[in-house]
Amino acid sequence: MAKMIDGEAYKEMILQAAASVEDRMEEINALNVFPVPDGDTGTNMSMTLNNAVTELNKLESPTLGRALEVTSSALLRGARGNSGVITSLLFRGIGKAMKDQRTADGAMLAAALAEGSATAYKAVMKPAEGTILTVSRIAGDAAVKAAKKSRDPEVILGAAIKAARKALDETVNQNPVLKKAGVVDAGGFGYVLILQGMQDAMSGTITRLARKIPVPVVNPAITVESADFSIFDEGEINFDYCTEFIAARDNKEKDPDELRQFLATIGDCVVVVEDDEIIKIHVHTNTPDQALKMGLEYGQLITVKIENMVEQHRKKVAEETVAEIGKREHAAPVTKYGFVPVAAGEGLADIFRELGAEQIVEGGQTMNPSTEDILRAVDKTPAEIVFVLPNNKNIIMASQQAAALSDKQVIVLPSKTVPQGICAMLSFDHDLEADVNQTNMEAALDKVRSGQVTYAARDSVFDGHEITQGDYIALAEGKLIATGKEFDVVMEALAEHLCSGGCNFINIFYGEGADEAQANGVKQCFEAIAADAEVNVLCGGQPVYSYIIGVE
C-alpha cells in the first residue's frame, strides 16, 4: 500500500528540506560566482525555510491542512531575497492544491508540485528560463507523469528529483549569465535539495546531513558581471499610478490570465496572484480606471489603493494571514508621511534617521531582511502613508510583499543602492501629495551613479582579466570597473568612471576595512577628478563594502 502524507509527515518533509538546504547553504552561495563576497541565494533560501521550521515546531500532531497553512504563511512572511520569495510562492501553490485534504497520496502531491510551479510563474510577469522556475516546472511535469503509474509519494518525489537534476544541468545553457560563468543556477540547485530532503523524510532518512548531491560546474574559473542577477524583470517605473486592488472571485469561470495579459498592455510591474476566493493585483499604469474596470469583471472590489488618493479601508484577507507569526505592534498615525529604509551600518542608519526615518530595517547585501521584518517596521511607523526604500535590488520583492500585507498605504520605491535611497529622501517634500512625492523620488533615483569597493573572496577570471583572492575590486551599478593589488589605482579608476558624465555632489561612505584617514585620501582623489563638485565623507559603518560612493 502506498504511503500517505498527513500533517505530521508534511511537517517532517519541510523540516528535512530546510535541513538539506542549510547543510549545503555555502555551496549554493558559491554558485553566485562573482568574486565579491556577497553570494546569498543559499542564505536567503535557508532563512526563509527556517522561518517555517520555527512555526511548525510549535505544532503537535497537526492536521495536513494546518501544516500547509502554517508553512505557507511562515514562508510568505519570512521570505528573504528573490530566491526566498520564489520558494514561498512554490510552497504557497503546494498548500493551495492540498489544503482540503486530510491526507494526500502521490498523485495529489504530484498535482501540488505542478501547482506550486504554476503559482510561482504566474506571480512573475516576465519569468526567465534557466532558473529555479524552470527546474520546478520540469520537476512538476515529471511528477504528474509518474503519478499515472504510481501513487506512492516517495516514488513521485524520486521522479521529480531525477527530472529536476536534469533540468538543473541544462540551466547553464539556458541562462546567458550562467553560460558565461559555466555554472548551474543557485536557486535551482536549492530546489533540488528541497525535493531531496522531502523524499528523505518520506523514506525515513532523517538526518542533519543532507545526502550529497554534486553541484554541476562546467568551468569554475570563469565568472560573471554580477552575482545578483534576478529572475524578476522589474523594469523601470514608466507609469504614473501604482494601482493595487483585491477582487473577489465571484466569476470563477473567467480566467485570471486574461486580466494578467490585459494589465500588461496598459502598464508594467504587473503582479497577479489568485486563489479560490480572491485575486490580488499590482500594476503601474497611467489608466487605473481601466485596470479597475477589468477587475470588476471577476467580482466585487474588496480593496483599492491608488497612490495619488487616500487609501480606502482595507480588511484582512484570511487566506493571506492564516497564522499570525509574532505579535505586530501597530503605531497610531501622528503624521501623514513616514519612511522605512533598509540599511546596514550604524552610520548609514543615522543618516536616514536625520533625513526623517524613524524605523530602520537592518540589512543589505548578504543579509536581506524578511517580509516580516519590513512589515513590522512599517507597522511601527506612526504615519498614514509609509515610503519603503529597499536600497537593494534583491529586497524590492520582499518589500512589495510587506506592502500587500500592511493595513497602511505603503509606497515601495525601487531604490537599488543606499546612495539612491538617500537622494530619494532628500527629494521628498512634506507639503506635496503622495503621488507627486513618489514621482519626484523615483526621478531622483535616476540621477545617482553608485559605486562600491570591496575585495575578491576567491580567485577568478573575468573577460580575460585574472582576479586573485584579496584583490581590491571596484564596482559601478554592479559592473566590474577595476581590480588589482593597489588600492589607489583601483579607486582612481572608479572615480574617473563615476565622474565621467559630470557631477555636482559626491558622497563617500566608508565602512568595514576602511578608516577616516584613508577615506580623506579617497576624497582628495575625487576632488582632483571633479574639481567643481562638493565632496563629503561620512562614516557608514557598512559591512562587505569598504566604500559606497554616490555621485550626482
C-alpha positions in Angstrom: 0.0 0.0 0.0 1.4 3.4 -1.0 2.4 5.8 1.8 0.1 8.8 2.6 1.1 12.3 3.6 -0.6 13.6 6.8 0.1 16.7 8.8 3.0 15.2 10.7 4.5 13.7 7.6 4.3 17.0 5.8 5.9 18.8 8.8 8.8 16.3 8.7 9.2 16.9 5.0 9.6 20.6 5.5 11.9 20.2 8.4 14.2 17.9 6.4 14.0 20.1 3.3 15.2 23.0 5.5 18.0 20.9 6.9 19.1 19.9 3.4 19.4 23.5 2.3 21.0 24.7 5.5 23.7 21.9 5.3 24.6 22.9 1.7 24.0 26.6 2.1 27.5 27.7 1.3 27.6 25.6 -1.8 24.5 27.3 -3.0 26.0 30.7 -2.2 29.2 29.7 -4.1 27.2 29.4 -7.3 26.8 33.2 -7.1 30.3 33.1 -8.7 31.4 36.7 -8.9 34.3 37.0 -6.6 32.7 39.7 -4.4 31.8 38.1 -1.1 28.1 38.7 -1.4 26.6 35.5 -2.8 23.5 34.9 -0.7 21.0 32.7 -2.5 21.6 29.8 -0.2 21.4 32.1 2.9 18.1 33.5 1.7 16.6 30.1 0.9 17.8 28.7 4.2 16.5 31.5 6.3 13.2 31.5 4.5 12.7 27.8 5.1 13.8 28.0 8.7 11.1 30.5 9.4 8.6 27.7 8.6 10.6 25.3 10.8 10.2 27.6 13.8 6.5 27.8 13.4 6.0 24.1 12.5 7.9 23.0 15.6 5.3 24.7 17.7 2.6 22.3 16.4 2.0 18.9 17.9 0.4 16.3 15.6 -1.1 19.0 13.2 -3.6 18.2 10.5 -2.4 18.3 7.0 -4.4 21.5 6.4 -2.9 23.2 9.4 0.6 22.2 8.5 0.1 23.5 5.0 -1.3 26.8 6.2 1.4 27.4 8.8 4.1 26.6 6.2 2.6 28.9 3.5 2.2 31.8 5.9 5.6 31.4 7.6 7.3 31.3 4.2 5.4 34.3 2.9 6.4 36.5 5.9 9.9 35.1 6.2 10.8 35.3 2.5 14.2 36.9 2.0 15.5 38.0 -1.3 14.2 36.9 -4.7 15.1 33.3 -4.1 13.2 33.3 -0.8 10.2 34.9 -2.5 10.1 32.2 -5.2 10.5 29.5 -2.6 7.5 30.9 -0.7 5.4 31.0 -3.9 6.2 27.4 -4.7 5.0 26.2 -1.3 2.0 28.5 -1.5 0.9 26.7 -4.6 1.5 23.3 -2.9 -0.6 24.4 0.1 -3.4 25.7 -2.2 -3.5 22.3 -4.1 -3.7 20.1 -0.9 -5.4 22.4 1.6 -8.7 20.5 1.6 -7.2 17.0 2.0 -6.9 15.2 5.3 -4.2 13.0 3.8 -2.5 13.1 0.4 -1.1 10.4 -1.8 1.5 10.6 -4.5 -1.0 11.7 -7.2 -2.1 14.6 -5.0 1.5 15.5 -4.2 2.4 15.5 -8.0 -0.5 17.8 -8.7 0.6 20.1 -5.8 4.2 20.3 -7.1 2.9 21.3 -10.5 0.6 23.9 -8.9 3.5 25.3 -6.9 5.4 25.9 -10.1 2.4 27.4 -11.8 1.8 29.7 -8.8 5.4 31.0 -9.0 5.3 31.5 -12.7 2.0 33.5 -12.5 3.4 35.8 -9.9 6.3 36.8 -12.1 5.3 39.0 -15.1 8.4 38.1 -17.2 9.8 34.9 -15.9 13.2 33.9 -17.2 14.2 30.3 -18.1 17.3 28.6 -16.7 16.3 29.4 -13.2 14.5 27.8 -10.2 11.3 28.4 -12.1 12.4 26.1 -14.9 13.6 23.4 -12.5 10.4 23.5 -10.6 8.2 23.3 -13.7 10.1 20.3 -15.2 10.1 18.6 -11.8 6.3 19.1 -11.5 5.6 17.8 -15.0 7.7 14.7 -14.3 5.8 14.1 -11.0 2.4 14.3 -12.8 3.6 11.9 -15.4 4.9 9.5 -12.8 1.6 9.7 -10.9 -0.1 7.8 -13.8 1.9 4.7 -12.8 2.3 5.1 -9.0 0.5 6.8 -6.1 3.5 6.4 -3.8 4.8 9.9 -2.7 8.3 8.6 -2.4 8.2 7.4 -6.0 6.7 10.6 -7.1 9.4 12.6 -5.4 12.1 10.4 -6.9 10.7 11.1 -10.4 10.6 14.8 -9.6 14.2 14.8 -8.3 15.5 12.9 -11.4 13.9 15.4 -13.7 14.9 18.4 -11.6 18.6 17.3 -11.7 18.5 17.0 -15.5 16.8 20.4 -15.7 19.4 21.9 -13.3 22.3 20.6 -15.6 20.6 22.4 -18.5 20.3 25.8 -16.8 23.9 26.5 -17.7 22.8 26.6 -21.4 19.6 28.4 -20.9 20.7 31.5 -19.0 23.4 33.6 -20.7 24.8 34.7 -17.4 25.1 31.1 -16.2 26.6 30.1 -19.6 29.2 32.8 -19.3 30.0 31.6 -15.8 29.9 27.9 -16.6 27.8 27.1 -13.6 24.2 26.0 -12.8 21.5 28.1 -11.3 21.9 28.5 -7.5 18.2 28.7 -6.8 17.6 25.6 -9.0 20.2 23.7 -7.0 18.5 24.7 -3.8 15.1 23.4 -5.1 16.7 20.0 -5.9 17.9 19.9 -2.3 14.4 20.7 -1.1 12.9 17.9 -3.1 15.7 15.5 -1.9 15.0 16.5 1.7 11.3 15.9 1.3 12.0 12.4 -0.1 14.4 11.6 2.7 11.6 12.5 5.2 9.2 10.1 3.3 11.8 7.3 3.3 12.8 7.7 6.9 16.3 9.0 6.1 16.0 11.9 8.6 19.5 13.3 9.2 21.0 16.7 9.8 23.5 15.9 7.0 21.7 16.1 3.6 22.5 13.4 1.1 25.4 14.6 -1.1 24.2 16.0 -4.4 27.1 17.1 -6.6 26.9 20.6 -8.0 27.5 20.6 -11.8 30.2 23.1 -12.7 31.4 23.3 -16.2 34.2 25.8 -15.7 34.6 27.3 -12.2 37.4 29.6 -13.3 35.0 31.8 -15.3 33.0 34.4 -13.6 30.2 36.8 -14.5 29.5 40.5 -14.3 27.2 40.3 -11.3 26.3 37.6 -8.8 23.0 39.2 -8.1 21.2 38.6 -11.4 17.5 38.2 -10.9 14.7 36.1 -12.3 12.4 39.1 -11.9 12.4 41.6 -14.7 11.3 44.7 -12.7 11.9 47.2 -15.4 11.8 50.9 -14.8 8.8 52.8 -13.5 7.4 54.3 -16.7 3.8 54.9 -15.5 2.3 57.4 -13.0 -0.1 55.4 -10.8 0.8 52.5 -8.6 -2.5 50.7 -8.5 -3.3 47.8 -6.2 -6.6 46.1 -5.6 -8.2 42.9 -4.4 -11.1 41.5 -6.4 -13.4 38.7 -5.2 -13.5 35.5 -7.3 -17.3 35.8 -7.9 -16.9 34.9 -11.5 -14.9 31.7 -11.2 -15.3 30.9 -14.9 -13.3 33.9 -16.0 -9.6 33.1 -16.4 -7.2 35.3 -14.4 -4.7 35.0 -17.3 -6.9 37.4 -19.3 -6.6 40.0 -16.6 -2.8 39.5 -16.4 -2.4 39.9 -20.2 -4.7 42.9 -20.2 -2.7 44.7 -17.5 0.5 44.1 -19.4 -1.0 46.2 -22.3 -1.7 49.2 -20.1 1.3 49.2 -17.7 4.2 47.4 -16.2 5.4 45.8 -12.9 2.3 43.6 -13.1 1.8 41.0 -10.4 -1.4 39.0 -10.3 -1.9 36.3 -7.6 -5.1 34.4 -7.2 -6.6 31.7 -5.0 -10.1 30.3 -4.8 -11.6 33.4 -3.2 -9.7 36.4 -4.4 -7.3 37.9 -6.9 -4.6 40.4 -5.8 -3.4 42.8 -8.4 -0.5 45.2 -8.6 0.2 47.3 -11.7 1.9 50.6 -12.6 -0.3 52.3 -15.2 -1.5 55.7 -16.4 -5.1 54.4 -16.6 -6.0 52.9 -13.3 -9.7 53.2 -14.2 -9.2 50.7 -16.9 -7.5 48.3 -14.5 -10.4 48.6 -12.0 -13.0 48.2 -14.8 -11.4 44.9 -15.9 -11.1 43.7 -12.3 -14.8 44.2 -11.8 -15.4 41.5 -14.4 -14.1 39.0 -11.9 -16.0 40.2 -8.9 -16.6 42.9 -6.3 -13.6 45.0 -5.5 -12.7 44.3 -1.9 -9.9 46.9 -1.5 -8.5 49.6 -3.8 -5.2 51.6 -3.4 -4.1 54.2 -6.0 -1.2 56.1 -4.7 -2.4 59.6 -5.5 -5.5 59.1 -3.4 -6.3 58.4 0.3 -6.4 54.7 0.7 -9.8 53.0 1.1 -10.3 50.9 4.2 -8.6 47.6 3.9 -9.7 44.5 5.7 -7.6 41.4 6.3 -7.7 38.6 3.9 -7.8 35.3 5.8 -6.0 33.3 3.1 -3.0 35.7 3.4 -2.8 35.7 7.1 -3.8 32.2 8.3 -1.3 32.1 11.0 0.0 35.2 12.8 3.7 35.0 13.2 4.7 37.1 16.1 2.6 39.9 17.6 2.5 43.0 15.4 2.9 46.4 17.1 0.8 49.0 15.3 1.7 52.6 15.8 -1.2 55.1 15.6 -0.6 57.7 12.8 0.6 61.0 14.2 1.9 62.3 10.8 0.9 62.0 7.2 4.3 60.6 5.9 6.8 58.1 7.3 9.9 56.3 5.9 11.3 52.8 6.3 14.7 52.5 4.6 16.9 49.3 4.6 20.5 49.9 5.6 23.5 48.0 7.1 25.8 50.0 9.3 25.0 52.4 12.2 26.4 55.4 10.3 24.1 54.8 7.4 21.2 54.3 9.7 21.9 57.6 11.5 21.9 59.4 8.1 18.5 58.0 7.3 17.2 59.0 10.8 18.5 62.5 10.2 16.5 62.6 7.0 13.3 61.7 8.8 13.2 57.9 9.1 12.0 56.6 12.5 12.3 52.9 11.7 15.4 51.4 10.0 15.4 47.8 8.8 18.8 46.4 9.3 20.0 44.6 6.2 21.5 44.8 2.7 23.7 42.6 0.6 24.3 39.1 2.2 21.7 40.0 4.9 18.4 40.5 3.2 15.6 41.3 5.6 12.4 39.2 5.5 9.0 40.3 4.5 8.1 40.2 8.2 11.0 42.4 9.2 9.9 45.1 6.8 6.2 44.7 7.7 7.0 45.2 11.4 8.9 48.3 10.7 6.0 49.7 8.6 3.6 48.8 11.4 5.7 50.7 13.9 5.9 53.8 11.8 3.4 56.4 13.2 2.3 57.6 9.8 -0.7 57.3 7.4 1.5 56.8 4.3 4.8 54.9 4.5 7.5 55.0 1.9 9.8 51.9 1.9 13.2 52.2 0.4 14.8 48.7 -0.1 18.1 50.1 -1.3 19.0 46.8 -2.8 17.6 45.0 -5.9 17.2 41.8 -4.0 15.0 43.3 -1.3 12.4 45.0 -3.6 10.1 42.0 -3.9 10.1 41.3 -0.2 9.2 45.0 0.3 6.3 44.7 -2.1 5.0 41.6 -0.2 5.2 43.5 3.0 3.2 46.4 1.4 0.5 44.0 0.3 0.1 42.7 3.9 0.1 46.1 5.6 -3.1 47.9 6.7 -1.4 51.2 5.8 -0.8 52.8 2.5 2.7 51.7 1.6 4.7 53.0 -1.4 7.7 50.9 -2.3 10.3 53.0 -4.1 12.6 50.7 -6.3 15.9 52.0 -4.8 18.7 49.6 -5.5 21.6 51.3 -3.6 22.0 53.3 -0.4 23.0 56.5 -2.3 19.8 56.2 -4.4 17.7 55.9 -1.2 19.4 59.0 0.4 18.9 61.0 -2.8 15.2 60.0 -2.9 14.6 61.1 0.7 16.3 64.4 0.0 13.8 64.9 -2.8 10.8 64.5 -0.5 8.6 67.5 0.3 6.1 67.2 3.2 3.8 69.8 1.5 3.3 67.7 -1.6 0.8 64.9 -2.2 1.9 61.3 -2.1 1.8 60.7 -5.9 3.8 63.8 -6.6 6.4 62.9 -4.0 6.6 59.4 -5.4 7.2 60.8 -8.9 9.9 63.1 -7.6 11.6 60.5 -5.5 11.6 57.9 -8.3 13.1 60.5 -10.7 15.8 61.2 -8.1 16.9 57.6 -8.3 18.0 58.0 -11.9 20.2 61.0 -11.0 22.5 58.9 -8.9 25.5 56.8 -10.0 26.6 54.3 -7.3 29.9 52.6 -6.8 31.4 50.2 -4.3 34.8 49.0 -3.3 35.4 45.6 -1.7 37.8 42.6 -2.1 37.9 39.4 -4.0 36.8 36.4 -2.0 38.2 33.9 -4.5 40.5 33.6 -7.5 38.7 34.0 -10.8 38.9 35.2 -14.3 36.7 37.9 -15.9 36.9 39.0 -19.5 40.5 37.8 -19.7 41.5 39.6 -16.5 42.8 37.4 -13.7 41.4 38.3 -10.3 43.3 37.0 -7.3 41.8 36.4 -3.8 42.3 39.5 -1.7 42.5 41.9 -4.7 40.6 45.2 -4.4 37.5 45.3 -6.6 35.7 48.4 -7.8 32.1 48.1 -9.0 29.7 50.6 -10.5 26.0 49.7 -10.8 27.0 46.1 -10.2 29.6 46.0 -13.0 33.3 45.4 -12.6 35.3 48.6 -13.2 38.7 47.8 -11.9 40.6 45.2 -9.8 44.2 44.9 -8.5 46.5 45.0 -5.6 47.0 48.8 -5.4 44.1 50.4 -3.7 44.8 53.9 -5.0 44.9 52.7 -8.6 41.6 50.8 -8.3 39.9 53.8 -6.6 41.1 56.3 -9.2 39.7 54.1 -11.9 36.3 54.0 -10.1 36.4 57.8 -9.6 37.1 58.5 -13.2 34.2 56.2 -14.3 31.7 57.7 -11.8 32.6 61.3 -12.6 32.9 60.9 -16.4 29.4 62.3 -17.1 30.0 65.3 -14.9 28.7 65.7 -11.3 27.8 68.3 -8.7 27.7 66.2 -5.5 29.8 63.2 -4.3 29.1 61.3 -1.1 31.7 58.8 0.2 30.6 56.4 2.9 33.4 54.3 4.4 32.8 51.1 6.3 34.4 47.8 7.0 38.1 47.7 6.3 38.4 51.5 5.9 39.2 54.4 8.3 38.8 58.1 8.2 42.4 58.8 7.2 42.1 56.6 4.1 38.6 58.0 3.4 40.1 61.5 3.3 42.6 60.3 0.7 39.7 59.0 -1.4 38.1 62.4 -1.1 41.2 64.0 -2.5 41.2 61.6 -5.4 37.6 62.6 -6.3 38.3 66.3 -5.8 41.2 66.0 -8.2 39.0 64.5 -10.9 35.8 66.6 -10.2 37.2 69.9 -9.1 33.8 71.7 -9.1 31.9 69.1 -7.2 31.0 69.2 -3.5 32.6 66.1 -1.9 31.5 64.7 1.5 33.0 61.9 3.6 30.8 60.1 6.1 31.3 57.0 8.3 28.7 54.5 7.1 29.9 51.5 9.1 28.6 49.1 6.4 29.8 45.5 6.1 31.2 43.9 2.9 31.9 47.1 1.1 34.7 49.2 2.5 33.4 52.1 0.4 30.0 53.0 -1.0 30.0 56.1 -3.2 27.2 58.1 -4.6 27.7 60.6 -7.5 25.0 63.1 -8.6 
